[in-house]
Amino acid sequence: MKASIVAVACVVTATGGSVLGQPQGLSGTWELDLPRSQISPPLLHGGGDDGPAHTLYVTQAANGTLTLGTNAHSGNAWAYTPGGESSIPLGETDRMPVTARWDGDHLISEGHRDAAGSDVVIGVKEVHSLSDDGQTLTITQTTTKPNGETTNTLVYRKLP
């Protein structure tokens, strides 16, 4: 499996006030459940050309900060600020502006840009959700290129 885009990890920072609506229990180490995942290139979240990240490390602070990271690509992290704009890498020298927000217990991040070429990502939307029992993290990612959209669903199991 080949993907034309490298990993995306994210840091989500809630801005002041209440963090109501955010699911609790996201902190921990998560392992990819490949049989339950649906993966097609391009894939932003994970290991780039090597497929999805097999392990996610998540930290959820009391103030609402949520950090997702992998060992892929030197363990870099990217910031999403609910209600604000940040920039995420799409490759070693390519970036996209994104915004993030909590919608109930779903973290939604979205970005769009103008770009030339049929193989260039011009939009991305990720929805992060936690199962009711707190043991499954699902990341649904839709990537838009001039020639169409691709949706990936990454399912992770929480490790003890």
Buried (B, 14 or more C-beta within 10 A) or exposed (E): EEBBBBBBBBBBBBEEEEBEEBBEBBEBEBEBBEEEBEBEBBBBBBBBEBBBBBBBBBEBEEEBBBBBBBBBBEEEBBBBBBEEEBBBBBBEEBBBEBBBBBEEEBBBBBBBBEBEEEEBBBBBBBBBBBBEEEBBBBBBBBBBBEEEEBEBBBBBBBEE
